[in-house]
Amino acid sequence: MLGRRQPWLNVLFVFLAVVVATLVGVSTRPAGLLAAVWPANAVLAGLLIRRPELVGWWTWPTAAAGYYLGDLWTGDPTGTNIWLTVGNLSSAAAAYLVLRRMPRGERRLDSSASILYVMGAALAAGLVSAGVACWAMSWILGVTVGQAWVFVFGAELANHIVILPVVLAFGPVLRRGRSGDSTRRQIAEHGWWPDPDRPPVRALVVSVALLVVAETVAALVGGPGAMTFVLPALLVAAITVGVFPTALLALISTAWTLIAIGEGWVSYLPGPNDQETTLSLQIGLALIALGPIAVAGAIQQRNETLVRVWHGASRDQLTGSLTRSAFLDQGHAALGRFHEFPRPFAVLMMDLDRFKDINDTHGHSVGDAVLQRFGQVVRRCVRDTDLFGRMGGEEFAVLLIGLSETSAYGVAERIRQEFAAEFHPELGGSPATVSLGLVHAMGPRADLSRLLDAADRSLYLAKSRGRNQVYQETEASD
């Protein structure tokens, strides 16, 4: 991340972002018309929201330099260029001021209400920019000031609607945490995708293919209704691949359509080179894109709620481990996934030594503190792909997937040693220990119940031989 210790990197980042975005917009500007797509203002506003470290006294002068340099390619006179730069800055600033009021938890558009802020930002950017730049645009386009105001307002409104969601939604929605279960890990890793059980790559390919088909059919059929042909493809994307891919596909579709119309490659409406017609189509396409993006945000919000509900129902609140039923369900499912492609498995059964004495001597609140600390130790020692569950009382189990016998034993020893080294102020500094039974297996028909029974026998032997140790039993391969 760009840091405070290197502010010049922040300055360079803002400058290059504005220059590149401006050049992209200039490249889509047909002679005598507004740019078909002008991303610079929305990109700047979105970056300032997503990266607060980019906001400083230097931000707007740096952006102004980027706008001015990028717009030199148009060949506009210096005075006109300066006027347009002020209009661009005012547009980005207006959008930023609206988006800054958006709750931080919604700034990646992972809720249905966040799209309202995008609409408000787009409206504010259009109104402010049109009021500032309409005079310069009237001279460039050769129209009245009123007509120029309408053109600038519509263009800024549409550009912000389709570009802001891409900038805001970029990146994972859920942070990866050490939760110890593979389901939440999958959701965190595929934070762009609303449902980790669906193959996101396949869903994305299908969405892109549908969009290409829709654009092709629209170009062949033509007519006013052709602009809506992409809607089913975007809705499929919203349902299957999440906010960011949906927003990106909507932007690509809108940009392609407007550029194609501006260059005369396709004609959806009469008079494709007419500014009013292009403006109407531009706003219409942007508003069509809003629906799927809002749907994607609502689905993402629903799935995050389901994750939180599921997480609360399947977790032991004291230790952070899975409940017994959740551990068994996920463990059976994990072993079942590898029936055809066997992988090594190891099961640890763990029991805190003399835990009843701790409760009887110091009270249950102290016992809870020891259990909580043990849960923290185990979660530090296992991977996110492993399963950690509380089987009852002070007895716990871990399912290790894909580890060799030696590595599994190393994990068990690490848990034992780290817990023995933990400081327990509630016990007056006295150590608490744990005994572990380990069983390792390799085979296409590995059975969790059998592995748990074998690990439980090993645990009994570990306790009978003096406690605070790991006893390993090797399970025969199938």
C-alpha positions in Angstrom: 0.0 0.0 0.0 1.2 3.5 -0.7 2.3 4.9 2.7 2.6 8.1 4.5 6.4 7.8 4.5 6.5 8.1 0.7 4.0 10.8 -0.2 5.6 11.3 -3.6 4.2 7.9 -4.5 0.7 9.1 -3.7 1.2 12.2 -5.8 2.6 10.1 -8.7 -0.3 7.6 -8.4 -3.0 10.3 -8.6 -1.2 12.1 -11.5 -0.8 9.0 -13.6 -4.3 7.8 -12.9 -5.8 11.1 -14.0 -3.6 11.3 -17.1 -4.3 7.7 -18.2 -8.1 8.1 -17.6 -8.1 11.4 -19.5 -6.3 9.9 -22.5 -8.7 7.1 -22.6 -11.6 9.5 -22.6 -9.9 11.7 -25.3 -9.5 8.6 -27.5 -13.3 8.1 -27.5 -14.1 11.6 -28.6 -15.4 11.9 -32.1 -14.8 15.2 -34.0 -17.2 17.8 -32.8 -18.8 15.7 -30.1 -18.3 14.9 -26.5 -16.2 11.9 -25.6 -18.3 8.7 -25.8 -16.8 7.6 -22.4 -15.0 10.0 -20.0 -13.7 7.9 -17.0 -11.3 10.4 -15.4 -13.7 12.2 -13.1 -15.4 9.0 -11.8 -12.1 7.2 -11.4 -10.6 10.1 -9.4 -13.6 10.3 -7.1 -13.7 6.5 -6.6 -10.0 6.3 -5.9 -10.2 9.0 -3.2 -13.0 7.0 -1.5 -11.2 3.6 -1.7 -7.8 5.0 -0.8 -8.2 7.8 1.9 -4.4 8.2 2.0 -4.7 9.8 -1.5 -6.6 12.8 0.0 -4.5 15.8 0.9 -3.8 19.4 0.1 -1.9 18.3 -3.0 -4.6 16.0 -4.4 -6.5 18.6 -6.5 -3.5 20.5 -7.9 -2.0 17.2 -8.9 -5.2 16.1 -10.5 -5.5 19.4 -12.3 -2.0 19.0 -13.8 -3.1 15.5 -14.9 -6.2 16.8 -16.6 -4.4 19.6 -18.3 -1.6 17.4 -19.6 -4.0 14.7 -20.8 -6.3 17.1 -22.5 -3.5 18.7 -24.5 -4.0 15.9 -27.0 -7.4 17.4 -28.1 -5.6 20.5 -29.4 -8.0 22.8 -27.5 -6.7 26.4 -26.8 -5.1 26.9 -23.4 -8.0 28.9 -22.0 -10.5 26.2 -23.0 -8.3 23.5 -21.6 -8.1 25.3 -18.3 -11.9 25.8 -18.2 -12.5 22.1 -18.9 -10.0 21.2 -16.2 -11.9 23.2 -13.7 -15.1 21.5 -14.8 -13.5 18.1 -14.5 -12.2 18.9 -11.0 -15.6 20.2 -9.9 -17.2 17.0 -11.2 -14.9 14.7 -9.3 -15.1 16.8 -6.1 -18.9 16.8 -6.2 -19.0 13.0 -6.5 -16.4 12.6 -3.8 -18.3 14.8 -1.3 -21.4 12.7 -1.8 -19.7 9.3 -1.7 -17.8 10.4 1.5 -21.1 10.2 3.4 -21.5 6.6 2.4 -20.9 4.2 5.4 -17.5 2.6 5.2 -19.1 -0.9 5.3 -21.0 -0.1 2.1 -18.2 1.5 0.0 -17.7 -1.7 -2.0 -21.4 -1.7 -3.1 -22.1 -4.8 -1.1 -25.5 -3.6 0.0 -28.7 -2.7 -1.9 -28.6 0.8 -0.4 -25.1 1.7 -1.6 -26.3 2.1 -5.2 -28.3 5.2 -4.0 -25.1 6.9 -3.1 -23.7 6.2 -6.6 -26.8 7.7 -8.1 -26.5 10.8 -5.8 -22.8 11.2 -6.7 -23.6 10.9 -10.4 -26.4 13.5 -10.1 -24.2 15.9 -8.2 -21.3 15.5 -10.6 -23.5 16.1 -13.6 -25.1 19.2 -12.1 -21.9 20.8 -10.9 -19.8 20.0 -14.0 -22.5 21.2 -16.4 -22.7 24.5 -14.5 -19.0 25.1 -14.8 -18.1 23.6 -18.2 -21.1 24.4 -20.3 -19.6 27.7 -21.5 -16.5 26.1 -22.8 -18.4 23.2 -24.3 -20.8 25.5 -26.1 -17.8 26.9 -28.0 -16.3 23.5 -28.7 -19.5 21.9 -29.9 -20.9 25.0 -31.6 -24.2 24.9 -29.7 -26.0 27.2 -27.3 -25.0 27.3 -23.6 -28.3 25.6 -22.7 -27.7 22.8 -25.1 -24.1 22.4 -23.8 -25.4 22.3 -20.2 -27.7 19.4 -21.1 -25.0 17.5 -23.0 -22.4 17.8 -20.2 -25.0 17.0 -17.5 -26.1 13.8 -19.3 -22.6 12.7 -20.1 -21.3 13.1 -16.6 -24.4 11.4 -15.1 -24.0 8.4 -17.4 -20.2 8.2 -16.9 -20.4 8.2 -13.2 -23.2 5.6 -13.1 -21.3 3.0 -15.1 -17.7 3.8 -14.0 -18.0 4.4 -10.2 -19.3 0.9 -9.4 -16.2 -0.6 -11.1 -13.8 1.5 -9.0 -15.7 1.0 -5.8 -16.4 -2.7 -6.1 -12.9 -3.7 -7.1 -11.3 -6.2 -4.7 -12.5 -8.9 -2.3 -15.6 -8.1 -0.2 -14.8 -10.4 2.8 -11.5 -10.4 4.6 -9.8 -13.7 4.9 -9.7 -14.7 8.6 -8.3 -17.6 10.6 -11.7 -19.1 11.1 -10.4 -22.7 10.7 -13.1 -23.9 8.4 -12.8 -24.4 4.6 -16.2 -23.0 3.8 -15.6 -19.5 5.2 -12.1 -19.6 3.7 -13.7 -20.2 0.2 -16.1 -17.4 0.7 -13.2 -15.1 1.8 -11.0 -16.1 -1.1 -13.7 -15.6 -3.7 -15.0 -12.4 -2.2 -15.9 -11.1 -5.6 -18.3 -14.0 -6.1 -21.6 -14.2 -4.3 -21.7 -18.0 -4.0 -18.5 -20.0 -3.5 -20.3 -23.3 -4.3 -20.7 -22.2 -7.9 -17.6 -22.3 -10.1 -16.9 -18.5 -10.6 -14.7 -18.9 -13.7 -17.3 -20.9 -15.5 -20.0 -18.5 -14.5 -17.9 -15.6 -15.7 -17.3 -17.3 -19.0 -21.0 -17.9 -19.5 -21.8 -14.3 -18.6 -19.3 -13.0 -21.1 -20.5 -15.3 -23.8 -24.1 -14.2 -23.2 -23.1 -10.6 -23.4 -21.2 -11.1 -26.7 -24.3 -12.9 -28.2 -26.5 -10.1 -27.0 -24.3 -7.3 -28.5 -24.1 -9.2 -31.8 -27.8 -9.7 -32.0 -28.4 -6.1 -31.1 -26.1 -4.9 -33.9 -27.8 -7.2 -36.4 -31.4 -6.4 -35.4 -31.0 -2.7 -34.6 -33.9 -0.5 -33.6 -34.7 1.3 -30.4 -35.2 -2.0 -28.4 -31.7 -3.3 -29.2 -30.1 -1.3 -26.4 -32.0 -3.5 -23.9 -30.8 -6.8 -25.3 -27.8 -6.9 -22.9 -30.0 -6.8 -19.8 -30.5 -10.6 -19.5 -26.8 -11.2 -19.8 -26.1 -8.6 -17.1 -28.7 -10.1 -14.8 -27.1 -13.6 -15.2 -23.8 -12.0 -14.2 -25.4 -10.3 -11.2 -26.8 -13.6 -10.0 -23.7 -15.7 -10.5 -20.5 -13.6 -10.4 -21.0 -10.7 -8.0 -20.9 -6.9 -8.1 -17.5 -6.2 -9.6 -17.7 -8.5 -12.6 -21.2 -7.3 -13.2 -20.2 -3.6 -13.1 -17.2 -4.3 -15.3 -19.3 -6.1 -17.9 -21.9 -3.3 -17.8 -19.1 -0.7 -18.4 -17.6 -2.7 -21.2 -21.0 -3.1 -22.9 -21.9 0.6 -22.5 -18.6 1.8 -23.7 -18.5 -0.5 -26.7 -22.1 0.6 -27.7 -21.4 4.3 -27.4 -18.1 4.1 -29.3 -19.6 2.0 -32.0 -22.4 4.5 -32.4 -20.0 7.4 -32.4 -17.9 5.8 -35.1 -21.0 4.8 -37.1 -20.3 1.1 -36.8 -23.9 0.4 -35.6 -27.1 2.3 -35.5 -29.7 1.6 -32.8 -31.6 4.9 -33.3 -32.2 7.3 -36.1 -29.4 9.8 -36.6 -26.5 8.0 -34.9 -24.3 11.1 -35.2 -26.8 13.4 -33.6 -25.7 14.6 -30.2 -29.2 14.5 -28.7 -29.7 10.9 -29.9 -26.3 9.8 -28.5 -27.0 11.5 -25.2 -30.3 9.8 -24.9 -28.8 6.4 -25.6 -25.9 7.1 -23.2 -28.2 7.8 -20.3 -30.5 5.0 -21.2 -27.6 2.4 -21.3 -26.3 3.7 -18.0 -29.7 3.4 -16.3 -30.1 -0.1 -17.7 -26.7 -1.0 -16.1 -27.9 0.2 -12.7 -30.5 -2.6 -12.3 -28.1 -5.6 -12.5 -25.5 -3.9 -10.3 -28.1 -3.2 -7.6 -29.2 -6.9 -7.9 -25.6 -8.1 -7.5 -25.2 -5.9 -4.4 -28.4 -7.2 -2.8 -27.3 -10.8 -3.5 -23.9 -10.1 -2.0 -25.5 -8.5 1.1 -27.8 -11.5 1.5 -24.9 -14.0 1.2 -22.8 -12.1 3.8 -25.8 -12.2 6.1 -26.2 -15.9 5.6 -22.5 -16.4 6.3 -22.8 -14.5 9.6 -25.9 -16.5 10.6 -24.3 -19.8 9.6 -21.1 -18.8 11.3 -22.9 -18.1 14.6 -24.9 -21.3 14.4 -22.0 -23.5 13.7 -19.5 -22.0 16.1 -18.6 -22.6 19.7 -18.6 -19.0 20.9 -16.1 -19.6 23.7 -13.3 -21.2 21.7 -14.1 -20.2 18.1 -14.1 -23.9 17.1 -16.9 -25.6 15.2 -19.7 -27.2 17.1 -19.7 -31.0 17.3 -22.4 -31.4 14.7 -20.8 -28.8 12.3 -17.4 -30.5 12.7 -18.9 -33.9 11.8 -20.9 -32.6 8.9 -18.0 -30.7 7.4 -15.5 -33.5 8.2 -17.7 -36.2 6.4 -18.1 -33.8 3.4 -14.3 -33.1 3.3 -13.5 -36.8 3.2 -16.2 -37.5 0.7 -14.7 -35.0 -1.8 -11.6 -37.0 -2.0 -13.0 -40.5 -2.6 -11.9 -40.6 -6.2 -8.6 -38.7 -5.6 -7.4 -39.9 -2.2 -5.3 -37.6 0.0 -3.7 -38.2 3.4 -5.8 -37.3 6.4 -5.0 -37.0 10.1 -7.3 -36.7 13.1 -6.3 -35.2 16.4 -8.3 -35.8 19.5 -7.3 -33.4 22.3 -8.3 -33.3 26.0 -7.2 -30.7 28.5 -5.4 -32.4 31.4 -7.0 -32.3 34.8 -9.5 -29.8 33.7 -12.0 -30.8 36.3 -9.5 -29.9 39.0 -9.2 -26.4 37.4 -12.9 -25.9 37.5 -13.2 -27.3 41.1 -10.3 -25.2 42.4 -10.6 -21.9 40.6 -14.2 -21.9 39.3 -15.9 -22.2 36.0 -15.0 -18.7 34.9 -11.3 -19.6 35.1 -12.0 -22.8 33.3 -13.7 -20.9 30.5 -10.6 -18.6 30.2 -8.3 -21.6 29.9 -10.6 -23.1 27.2 -10.7 -19.8 25.3 -6.9 -19.6 25.4 -6.6 -23.2 24.2 -8.9 -22.3 21.2 -6.7 -19.4 20.3 -3.6 -21.7 20.4 -5.1 -24.3 18.1 -6.4 -21.8 15.6 -2.8 -20.3 15.4 -1.4 -23.8 14.8 -3.7 -25.2 12.1 -4.4 -23.9 8.6 -7.6 -22.4 7.3 -8.2 -25.6 5.3 -8.2 -27.7 8.5 -11.3 -28.3 10.7 -11.2 -27.6 14.4 -14.2 -28.7 16.5 -15.3 -28.9 20.1 -16.6 -32.4 20.7 -17.8 -31.7 24.2 -16.6 -30.2 27.5 -12.8 -29.9 27.3 -12.4 -32.4 24.4 -11.6 -31.2 20.9 -10.8 -32.6 17.5 -8.9 -31.4 14.5 -9.1 -32.8 10.9 -5.9 -32.2 9.0 -6.2 -32.6 5.2 -3.3 -33.3 2.9 -0.5 -33.5 5.4 2.1 -36.2 5.7 2.4 -38.3 8.8 5.4 -36.4 9.9 3.8 -33.0 9.3 0.6 -34.0 11.1 2.7 -35.1 14.1 4.5 -31.7 14.0 1.2 -29.9 14.1 0.1 -31.9 17.2 3.4 -31.3 18.9 3.2 -27.6 18.2 -0.2 -27.4 19.8 1.0 -29.2 22.8 4.1 -27.1 23.3 2.5 -23.8 22.7 -0.4 -24.5 25.1 2.0 -25.7 27.7 4.0 -22.4 27.3 0.9 -20.2 27.6 0.7 -18.0 30.6 -2.5 -18.3 32.6 -2.8 -15.5 35.1 -6.0 -17.0 36.4 -4.0 -20.1 37.5 -1.4 -18.0 39.3 1.1 -18.6 36.5 0.7 -22.4 36.8 0.7 -24.1 33.3 -2.2 -26.0 31.8 -1.4 -28.9 29.5 -3.2 -31.0 26.9 -2.9 -34.6 25.8 -3.3 -35.5 22.1 -4.1 -38.7 20.2 -3.2 -38.7 16.6 -4.1 -41.1 13.8 -3.0 -40.8 10.2 -4.7 -42.5 7.2 -4.5 -42.6 3.4 -7.1 -44.1 1.2 -10.1 -43.5 -1.0 -12.6 -44.8 1.7 -11.3 -42.9 4.7 -14.1 -42.9 7.3 -14.3 -40.0 9.8 -16.0 -42.0 12.5 -13.4 -44.7 12.3 -10.6 -42.1 12.4 -12.2 -40.4 15.4 -12.4 -43.7 17.3 -8.8 -44.5 16.5 -7.7 -41.0 17.6 -9.7 -41.4 20.8 -7.9 -44.7 21.6 -4.6 -42.9 21.1 -5.7 -40.0 23.3 -6.5 -42.6 26.1 -3.0 -44.0 25.8 -1.5 -40.5 25.9 -3.3 -39.8 29.1 -2.6 -43.2 30.7 1.2 -42.7 29.9 1.5 -39.5 31.9 -0.5 -36.8 30.0 1.0 -33.7 28.2 2.1 -35.8 25.3 1.2 -36.9 21.7 0.5 -40.5 21.1 0.2 -41.6 17.5 -1.6 -44.6 16.0 -1.1 -45.3 12.3 -4.3 -46.3 10.4 -3.9 -48.9 7.7 -4.4 -47.6 4.1 -7.4 -48.7 2.2 
